[in-house]
Amino acid sequence: MAWIPCQCCGQELPETWNWYVCDKCGYRICPSCLGKHSGRYGAGFKCSQCAFGHMHRK
């Protein structure tokens, strides 16, 4: 099993975890970061890294 770091907090979790992934740019965060990631383009379910992406549970 592969371990992947959250792109927000850096915590390594299994690839089978309940990740939230942007549908446009692929930005990947863990569930605990959904409420705390923010950036130029938004926060929460809106991707913080790209203008048109939204976070979806994978």
CYANA upper distance limits for C-alpha pairs under 8 A (distance plus 0.5 A):
  1 MET  CA     14 PRO  CA      7.28
  1 MET  CA     15 GLU  CA      7.72
  2 ALA  CA     14 PRO  CA      6.39
  2 ALA  CA     15 GLU  CA      6.25
  3 TRP  CA     12 GLU  CA      6.30
  3 TRP  CA     13 LEU  CA      5.73
  3 TRP  CA     14 PRO  CA      4.93
  3 TRP  CA     15 GLU  CA      6.23
  4 ILE  CA     12 GLU  CA      5.67
  4 ILE  CA     13 LEU  CA      5.97
  4 ILE  CA     14 PRO  CA      6.59
  4 ILE  CA     15 GLU  CA      6.42
  5 PRO  CA      9 CYS  CA      8.50
  5 PRO  CA     10 GLY  CA      5.51
  5 PRO  CA     11 GLN  CA      5.77
  5 PRO  CA     12 GLU  CA      4.56
  5 PRO  CA     13 LEU  CA      6.78
  6 CYS  CA     10 GLY  CA      5.16
  6 CYS  CA     11 GLN  CA      5.92
  6 CYS  CA     12 GLU  CA      6.75
  6 CYS  CA     13 LEU  CA      7.93
  6 CYS  CA     28 ARG  CA      6.75
  6 CYS  CA     29 ILE  CA      5.37
  6 CYS  CA     30 CYS  CA      6.27
  7 GLN  CA     27 TYR  CA      7.49
  7 GLN  CA     28 ARG  CA      6.29
  7 GLN  CA     29 ILE  CA      6.08
  8 CYS  CA     28 ARG  CA      8.45
  8 CYS  CA     29 ILE  CA      6.46
  8 CYS  CA     30 CYS  CA      8.44
  8 CYS  CA     33 CYS  CA      7.18
  8 CYS  CA     37 HIS  CA      6.98
  9 CYS  CA     29 ILE  CA      8.47
  9 CYS  CA     33 CYS  CA      7.62
 13 LEU  CA     17 TRP  CA      7.08
 17 TRP  CA     30 CYS  CA      8.50
 18 ASN  CA     30 CYS  CA      7.56
 18 ASN  CA     31 PRO  CA      7.37
 18 ASN  CA     57 ARG  CA      6.87
 18 ASN  CA     58 LYS  CA      6.48
 19 TRP  CA     28 ARG  CA      7.08
 19 TRP  CA     29 ILE  CA      6.42
 19 TRP  CA     30 CYS  CA      5.58
 19 TRP  CA     31 PRO  CA      6.84
 19 TRP  CA     57 ARG  CA      6.20
 19 TRP  CA     58 LYS  CA      5.88
 20 TYR  CA     28 ARG  CA      6.24
 20 TYR  CA     29 ILE  CA      5.82
 20 TYR  CA     30 CYS  CA      6.63
 20 TYR  CA     31 PRO  CA      7.09
 20 TYR  CA     34 LEU  CA      8.03
 20 TYR  CA     55 MET  CA      6.08
 20 TYR  CA     56 HIS  CA      5.66
 20 TYR  CA     57 ARG  CA      4.90
 20 TYR  CA     58 LYS  CA      6.40
 21 VAL  CA     26 GLY  CA      6.11
 21 VAL  CA     27 TYR  CA      6.02
 21 VAL  CA     28 ARG  CA      4.97
 21 VAL  CA     29 ILE  CA      7.02
 21 VAL  CA     54 HIS  CA      8.45
 21 VAL  CA     55 MET  CA      5.67
 21 VAL  CA     56 HIS  CA      5.89
 21 VAL  CA     57 ARG  CA      6.86
 21 VAL  CA     58 LYS  CA      7.01
 22 CYS  CA     26 GLY  CA      5.24
 22 CYS  CA     27 TYR  CA      5.64
 22 CYS  CA     28 ARG  CA      7.14
 22 CYS  CA     47 CYS  CA      6.63
 22 CYS  CA     53 GLY  CA      6.10
 22 CYS  CA     54 HIS  CA      5.72
 22 CYS  CA     55 MET  CA      4.87
 22 CYS  CA     56 HIS  CA      6.72
 23 ASP  CA     53 GLY  CA      6.10
 23 ASP  CA     54 HIS  CA      6.35
 23 ASP  CA     55 MET  CA      6.95
 23 ASP  CA     56 HIS  CA      7.33
 24 LYS  CA     50 CYS  CA      8.14
 24 LYS  CA     52 PHE  CA      7.49
 24 LYS  CA     53 GLY  CA      5.31
 24 LYS  CA     54 HIS  CA      7.82
 25 CYS  CA     49 GLN  CA      8.31
 25 CYS  CA     50 CYS  CA      7.26
 25 CYS  CA     53 GLY  CA      7.33
 27 TYR  CA     47 CYS  CA      8.12
 27 TYR  CA     49 GLN  CA      7.65
 29 ILE  CA     33 CYS  CA      6.68
 29 ILE  CA     34 LEU  CA      7.44
 30 CYS  CA     34 LEU  CA      7.37
 32 SER  CA     36 LYS  CA      8.21
 33 CYS  CA     37 HIS  CA      6.12
 34 LEU  CA     43 ALA  CA      8.29
 34 LEU  CA     44 GLY  CA      5.81
 34 LEU  CA     45 PHE  CA      7.60
 35 GLY  CA     43 ALA  CA      7.97
 35 GLY  CA     44 GLY  CA      5.87
 36 LYS  CA     43 ALA  CA      7.97
 36 LYS  CA     44 GLY  CA      7.73
 37 HIS  CA     43 ALA  CA      6.32
 37 HIS  CA     44 GLY  CA      7.25
 37 HIS  CA     48 SER  CA      7.52
 38 SER  CA     42 GLY  CA      6.24
 38 SER  CA     43 ALA  CA      4.83
 38 SER  CA     44 GLY  CA      7.77
 38 SER  CA     48 SER  CA      5.69
 39 GLY  CA     43 ALA  CA      7.08
 39 GLY  CA     48 SER  CA      4.94
 39 GLY  CA     49 GLN  CA      6.87
 40 ARG  CA     48 SER  CA      6.50
 40 ARG  CA     49 GLN  CA      7.32
 41 TYR  CA     46 LYS  CA      8.09
 41 TYR  CA     47 CYS  CA      7.15
 41 TYR  CA     48 SER  CA      5.25
 41 TYR  CA     49 GLN  CA      6.66
 41 TYR  CA     50 CYS  CA      6.57
 41 TYR  CA     51 ALA  CA      6.04
 42 GLY  CA     46 LYS  CA      5.99
 42 GLY  CA     47 CYS  CA      6.46
 42 GLY  CA     48 SER  CA      5.06
 42 GLY  CA     49 GLN  CA      8.36
 43 ALA  CA     47 CYS  CA      6.62
 43 ALA  CA     48 SER  CA      5.82
 44 GLY  CA     55 MET  CA      8.23
 45 PHE  CA     54 HIS  CA      6.16
 45 PHE  CA     55 MET  CA      5.35
 45 PHE  CA     56 HIS  CA      7.88
 46 LYS  CA     53 GLY  CA      6.91
 46 LYS  CA     54 HIS  CA      5.03
 46 LYS  CA     55 MET  CA      6.45
 47 CYS  CA     51 ALA  CA      7.92
 47 CYS  CA     52 PHE  CA      8.03
 47 CYS  CA     53 GLY  CA      5.72
 47 CYS  CA     54 HIS  CA      5.49
 47 CYS  CA     55 MET  CA      6.31
